[in-house]
């Protein structure tokens, strides 16, 4: 038998067959690599979850019943389930009925100051219904994300508070048939977010020459740029704070 030399067509067929054979060999390797990649991602996810659990355990080693630090870090905002453009209800105080409670569990030494500062911050805000907190206290965690406003900002925050007070005071005078006029802002607390809320303490008096009286105004801004009054009232007599931290 005489062997014939390969034609160009035969050579092309051999090359195609060789490539097909190579792909058959490589395909299982690609599948193995993909499976190994998925397994690596799963292991990484498990390790990260373990780390997060460990960090959580370190922050709250005694498993406090009221979850105070966990509340401060992961607290779900009351606005998360509310339409950002919804108008707040007038003369309804969201702090009504809120009572400060604290766990009697011992604190871990490394977290003692952070926990104590948070408890003081929380207690002051609940007792004053959001209007009073020690501005020198710098807690690492904030109760309901409320913090004092700084007025050393070239007047921006003060102007904002005066506009908010004007809206709240106008509604108050309409409802009460009074003629109370704004005098000056004393202090303010602020909670940011898509529906920021201001807790403003200010001085006011009944026109034309009434005595100066401390008032409180609470208002909200919404994403459409509108300002909404929530309440306006004479500041109540301060209540003694709960010292059971």
FIKE-704500 format. One record per residue (C-alpha): residue in one letter; x, y, z. Coordinates in nm, 4 decimals, decimal comma. Example, Ala and Ser with C-alpha at 12.3 -4.5 7.8 and 13.67 -1.06 7.14 Angstrom:
+---------+----------+----------+----------+
: residuo :        X :        Y :        Z :
+---------+----------+----------+----------+
:       A :   1,2300 :  -0,4500 :   0,7800 :
:       S :   1,3670 :  -0,1060 :   0,7140 :
+---------+----------+----------+----------+
END
This chain:
+---------+----------+----------+----------+
: residuo :        X :        Y :        Z :
+---------+----------+----------+----------+
:       X :   0,0000 :   0,0000 :   0,0000 :
:       X :   0,1284 :   0,3457 :  -0,0943 :
:       X :   0,0786 :   0,6351 :   0,1484 :
:       X :  -0,0559 :   0,9475 :  -0,0150 :
:       X :   0,0626 :   1,2866 :   0,1044 :
:       X :  -0,1947 :   1,4861 :   0,2982 :
:       X :  -0,3797 :   1,7483 :   0,1028 :
:       X :  -0,4442 :   2,0985 :   0,2457 :
:       X :  -0,8060 :   1,9960 :   0,3117 :
:       X :  -0,6959 :   1,6892 :   0,5093 :
:       X :  -0,4497 :   1,9000 :   0,7076 :
:       X :  -0,7246 :   2,1446 :   0,7962 :
:       X :  -0,9494 :   1,8606 :   0,9138 :
:       X :  -0,6719 :   1,7251 :   1,1348 :
:       X :  -0,6211 :   2,0670 :   1,2958 :
:       X :  -0,9941 :   2,0992 :   1,3690 :
:       X :  -1,0022 :   1,7512 :   1,5193 :
:       X :  -0,7019 :   1,8358 :   1,7354 :
:       X :  -0,8685 :   2,1548 :   1,8630 :
:       X :  -1,1883 :   1,9662 :   1,9455 :
:       X :  -0,9908 :   1,7075 :   2,1370 :
:       X :  -0,8135 :   1,9819 :   2,3305 :
:       X :  -1,1428 :   2,1462 :   2,4255 :
:       X :  -1,2703 :   1,8128 :   2,5514 :
:       X :  -0,9713 :   1,7916 :   2,7802 :
:       X :  -0,9905 :   2,1541 :   2,8950 :
:       X :  -1,3642 :   2,1686 :   2,9697 :
:       X :  -1,3456 :   1,9458 :   3,2822 :
:       X :  -1,0544 :   2,1612 :   3,4035 :
:       X :  -1,2636 :   2,4773 :   3,3650 :
:       X :  -1,5477 :   2,3151 :   3,5566 :
:       X :  -1,3115 :   2,2165 :   3,8366 :
:       X :  -1,1722 :   2,5707 :   3,8518 :
:       X :  -1,5204 :   2,7193 :   3,8686 :
:       X :  -1,6192 :   2,4770 :   4,1446 :
:       X :  -1,3031 :   2,5559 :   4,3387 :
:       X :  -1,3779 :   2,9296 :   4,2985 :
:       X :  -1,7278 :   2,8846 :   4,4393 :
:       X :  -1,5921 :   2,6811 :   4,7292 :
:       X :  -1,3334 :   2,9503 :   4,8030 :
:       X :  -1,6053 :   3,2179 :   4,8047 :
:       X :  -1,8182 :   3,0063 :   5,0397 :
:       X :  -1,5258 :   2,9552 :   5,2774 :
:       X :  -1,4506 :   3,3288 :   5,2673 :
:       X :  -1,8153 :   3,4075 :   5,3464 :
:       X :  -1,8140 :   3,1671 :   5,6413 :
:       X :  -1,4918 :   3,3193 :   5,7768 :
:       X :  -1,6299 :   3,6749 :   5,7457 :
:       X :  -1,9546 :   3,5743 :   5,9181 :
:       X :  -1,7502 :   3,4198 :   6,1988 :
:       X :  -1,5502 :   3,7404 :   6,2357 :
:       X :  -1,8669 :   3,9504 :   6,2532 :
:       X :  -2,0102 :   3,7215 :   6,5199 :
:       X :  -1,6860 :   3,7470 :   6,7161 :
:       X :  -1,6862 :   4,1286 :   6,6969 :
:       X :  -2,0506 :   4,1362 :   6,8093 :
:       X :  -1,9689 :   3,9081 :   7,1037 :
:       X :  -1,6801 :   4,1320 :   7,2028 :
:       X :  -1,9018 :   4,4413 :   7,1983 :
:       X :  -2,1729 :   4,2820 :   7,4100 :
:       X :  -1,9914 :   4,0069 :   7,6042 :
:       X :  -2,2555 :   3,9686 :   7,8711 :
:       X :  -2,5479 :   3,9568 :   7,6280 :
:       X :  -2,7258 :   4,2551 :   7,7825 :
:       X :  -3,0983 :   4,2022 :   7,7937 :
:       X :  -3,1789 :   4,5453 :   7,6548 :
:       X :  -2,9049 :   4,5246 :   7,3871 :
:       X :  -2,8005 :   4,8839 :   7,4461 :
:       X :  -2,4810 :   4,8977 :   7,2434 :
:       X :  -2,6277 :   4,6762 :   6,9737 :
:       X :  -2,9281 :   4,9106 :   6,9650 :
:       X :  -2,6987 :   5,2089 :   6,9172 :
:       X :  -2,5006 :   5,0451 :   6,6371 :
:       X :  -2,7695 :   4,8629 :   6,4451 :
:       X :  -3,0906 :   5,0387 :   6,5484 :
:       X :  -3,3387 :   5,0437 :   6,2628 :
:       X :  -3,4529 :   5,3985 :   6,1998 :
:       X :  -3,8237 :   5,4676 :   6,2459 :
:       X :  -3,8059 :   5,6426 :   5,9093 :
:       X :  -3,6907 :   5,3296 :   5,7223 :
:       X :  -4,0501 :   5,2075 :   5,6856 :
:       X :  -4,2089 :   5,5499 :   5,6304 :
:       X :  -4,2609 :   5,7396 :   5,3072 :
:       X :  -3,9842 :   6,0038 :   5,3049 :
:       X :  -4,2394 :   6,2615 :   5,1827 :
:       X :  -4,5034 :   6,1798 :   5,4449 :
:       X :  -4,6112 :   6,4798 :   5,6537 :
:       X :  -4,5554 :   6,4293 :   6,0293 :
:       X :  -4,8566 :   6,4417 :   6,2604 :
:       X :  -4,8951 :   6,7719 :   6,4410 :
:       X :  -4,8734 :   6,7916 :   6,8199 :
:       X :  -4,7772 :   6,4244 :   6,8585 :
:       X :  -4,4558 :   6,3713 :   7,0543 :
:       X :  -4,2734 :   6,0537 :   6,9514 :
:       X :  -4,1098 :   6,0394 :   7,2961 :
:       X :  -4,4432 :   6,0090 :   7,4779 :
:       X :  -4,4544 :   5,6788 :   7,6625 :
:       X :  -4,0823 :   5,6071 :   7,6197 :
:       X :  -3,9238 :   5,5069 :   7,9518 :
:       X :  -3,5525 :   5,4681 :   8,0093 :
:       X :  -3,4517 :   5,1147 :   8,1091 :
:       X :  -3,1071 :   4,9683 :   8,1640 :
:       X :  -2,9639 :   4,6239 :   8,2147 :
:       X :  -2,8114 :   4,5386 :   8,5523 :
:       X :  -2,5572 :   4,3135 :   8,3809 :
:       X :  -2,1939 :   4,4045 :   8,4566 :
:       X :  -2,0022 :   4,5787 :   8,1787 :
:       X :  -1,6813 :   4,4525 :   8,0275 :
:       X :  -1,4002 :   4,6816 :   8,1387 :
:       X :  -1,2798 :   4,7668 :   7,7871 :
:       X :  -1,6315 :   4,8859 :   7,6892 :
:       X :  -1,7305 :   5,0427 :   8,0203 :
:       X :  -1,6814 :   5,4082 :   7,9221 :
:       X :  -1,8519 :   5,3706 :   7,5831 :
:       X :  -2,1493 :   5,1963 :   7,7415 :
:       X :  -2,1727 :   5,4473 :   8,0253 :
:       X :  -2,1519 :   5,7482 :   7,7905 :
:       X :  -2,4218 :   5,5975 :   7,5711 :
:       X :  -2,6461 :   5,5343 :   7,8712 :
:       X :  -2,6085 :   5,8938 :   7,9923 :
:       X :  -2,6787 :   6,0234 :   7,6406 :
:       X :  -2,9852 :   5,8023 :   7,6043 :
:       X :  -3,1162 :   5,8862 :   7,9511 :
:       X :  -3,0819 :   6,2619 :   7,8950 :
:       X :  -3,2619 :   6,2502 :   7,5617 :
:       X :  -3,5501 :   6,0367 :   7,6869 :
:       X :  -3,5916 :   6,2448 :   8,0028 :
:       X :  -3,5968 :   6,5704 :   7,8015 :
:       X :  -3,7852 :   6,4165 :   7,5066 :
:       X :  -3,4990 :   6,4984 :   7,2736 :
:       X :  -3,4377 :   6,8599 :   7,3745 :
:       X :  -3,1524 :   6,8391 :   7,6255 :
:       X :  -2,8204 :   6,6572 :   7,6171 :
:       X :  -2,4820 :   6,7420 :   7,7616 :
:       X :  -2,2942 :   6,9006 :   7,4697 :
:       X :  -1,9601 :   6,8177 :   7,6334 :
:       X :  -2,0448 :   6,4477 :   7,6269 :
:       X :  -1,9049 :   6,2820 :   7,3156 :
:       X :  -2,0527 :   5,9317 :   7,3102 :
:       X :  -1,9190 :   5,6929 :   7,0494 :
:       X :  -2,2760 :   5,5718 :   6,9863 :
:       X :  -2,5794 :   5,8016 :   6,9573 :
:       X :  -2,9297 :   5,7217 :   7,0763 :
:       X :  -3,1575 :   5,7512 :   6,7703 :
:       X :  -2,8705 :   5,9373 :   6,5986 :
:       X :  -2,9569 :   6,2583 :   6,7885 :
:       X :  -2,6716 :   6,4995 :   6,8592 :
:       X :  -2,6330 :   6,8668 :   6,9592 :
:       X :  -2,6077 :   7,1258 :   6,6819 :
:       X :  -2,2967 :   7,3384 :   6,6668 :
:       X :  -2,3639 :   7,7093 :   6,6133 :
:       X :  -2,0002 :   7,7953 :   6,5344 :
:       X :  -2,0633 :   7,7539 :   6,1624 :
:       X :  -2,0994 :   8,1081 :   6,0284 :
:       X :  -2,4668 :   8,1139 :   6,1148 :
:       X :  -2,5988 :   7,8330 :   5,8928 :
:       X :  -2,7361 :   7,6134 :   6,1723 :
:       X :  -2,8782 :   7,9108 :   6,3613 :
:       X :  -3,0574 :   8,0351 :   6,0479 :
:       X :  -3,1936 :   7,6859 :   5,9883 :
:       X :  -3,3257 :   7,6656 :   6,3454 :
:       X :  -3,4857 :   8,0098 :   6,3286 :
:       X :  -3,6726 :   7,9121 :   6,0107 :
:       X :  -3,7895 :   7,5873 :   6,1723 :
:       X :  -3,9037 :   7,7741 :   6,4862 :
:       X :  -4,0948 :   8,0210 :   6,2697 :
:       X :  -4,2937 :   7,7383 :   6,1071 :
:       X :  -4,3680 :   7,5700 :   6,4410 :
:       X :  -4,4553 :   7,8946 :   6,6196 :
:       X :  -4,6914 :   7,9987 :   6,3430 :
:       X :  -4,8823 :   7,6721 :   6,3809 :
:       X :  -4,8811 :   7,7082 :   6,7609 :
:       X :  -5,0284 :   8,0604 :   6,7449 :
:       X :  -5,2956 :   7,9436 :   6,5014 :
:       X :  -5,4000 :   7,6546 :   6,7243 :
:       X :  -5,3852 :   7,8424 :   7,0558 :
:       X :  -5,5080 :   8,1794 :   6,9338 :
:       X :  -5,1952 :   8,3295 :   7,0908 :
:       X :  -4,9481 :   8,5919 :   6,9753 :
:       X :  -4,6148 :   8,4486 :   7,0876 :
:       X :  -4,3081 :   8,5929 :   6,9162 :
:       X :  -3,9642 :   8,4397 :   6,8737 :
:       X :  -3,6705 :   8,6045 :   7,0541 :
:       X :  -3,3631 :   8,3806 :   7,0179 :
:       X :  -3,2443 :   8,0200 :   6,9871 :
:       X :  -3,0936 :   7,8758 :   7,3053 :
:       X :  -2,9786 :   7,5324 :   7,1854 :
:       X :  -3,0783 :   7,2611 :   6,9408 :
:       X :  -3,0435 :   6,8893 :   6,8838 :
:       X :  -3,0626 :   6,7297 :   6,5413 :
:       X :  -3,1307 :   6,3873 :   6,3972 :
:       X :  -3,0200 :   6,3447 :   6,0371 :
:       X :  -3,1478 :   6,1095 :   5,7679 :
:       X :  -3,4029 :   6,1337 :   5,4855 :
:       X :  -3,6513 :   6,2957 :   5,7276 :
:       X :  -3,4273 :   6,5059 :   5,9560 :
:       X :  -3,5816 :   6,6228 :   6,2829 :
:       X :  -3,4793 :   6,9286 :   6,4860 :
:       X :  -3,5370 :   6,9680 :   6,8610 :
:       X :  -3,4999 :   7,3410 :   6,9261 :
:       X :  -3,5116 :   7,5247 :   7,2590 :
:       X :  -3,5724 :   7,8990 :   7,2217 :
:       X :  -3,6826 :   8,2065 :   7,4128 :
:       X :  -4,0139 :   8,3715 :   7,3271 :
:       X :  -4,2725 :   8,6059 :   7,4724 :
:       X :  -4,6340 :   8,7019 :   7,4246 :
:       X :  -4,6676 :   9,0281 :   7,2327 :
:       X :  -4,6401 :   9,3115 :   7,3040 :
:       X :  -4,4436 :   9,2989 :   7,6295 :
:       X :  -4,4922 :   8,9595 :   7,7905 :
:       X :  -4,2183 :   8,7984 :   8,0026 :
:       X :  -3,9508 :   8,5847 :   7,8417 :
:       X :  -4,0485 :   8,2178 :   7,8419 :
:       X :  -3,8441 :   7,9162 :   7,7329 :
:       X :  -4,0165 :   7,7270 :   7,4508 :
:       X :  -3,9554 :   7,4063 :   7,2595 :
:       X :  -4,0125 :   7,3494 :   6,8884 :
:       X :  -3,9839 :   7,0226 :   6,7020 :
:       X :  -3,9931 :   7,0131 :   6,3232 :
:       X :  -3,9104 :   6,7919 :   6,0282 :
:       X :  -3,7799 :   6,8451 :   5,6771 :
:       X :  -3,8699 :   6,6150 :   5,3890 :
:       X :  -3,6963 :   6,5346 :   5,0621 :
:       X :  -3,9250 :   6,7648 :   4,8657 :
:       X :  -3,7704 :   7,0625 :   5,0468 :
:       X :  -4,0710 :   7,1283 :   5,2692 :
:       X :  -4,0561 :   7,2054 :   5,6422 :
:       X :  -4,3210 :   7,0571 :   5,8701 :
:       X :  -4,4065 :   7,1545 :   6,2301 :
:       X :  -4,4423 :   6,8688 :   6,4771 :
:       X :  -4,4959 :   7,0533 :   6,8057 :
:       X :  -4,4397 :   7,3854 :   6,9798 :
:       X :  -4,4884 :   7,4418 :   7,3535 :
:       X :  -4,3500 :   7,6148 :   7,6624 :
:       X :  -4,0601 :   7,4101 :   7,7950 :
:       X :  -4,1802 :   7,1844 :   8,0779 :
:       X :  -4,0184 :   7,1870 :   8,4203 :
:       X :  -3,7127 :   6,9570 :   8,3988 :
:       X :  -3,7667 :   6,6166 :   8,5559 :
:       X :  -3,5009 :   6,4468 :   8,7680 :
:       X :  -3,2982 :   6,2050 :   8,5592 :
:       X :  -3,2974 :   5,8339 :   8,6185 :
:       X :  -2,9603 :   5,7542 :   8,7757 :
:       X :  -2,9898 :   5,3776 :   8,7349 :
:       X :  -2,7381 :   5,3346 :   8,4558 :
+---------+----------+----------+----------+
END
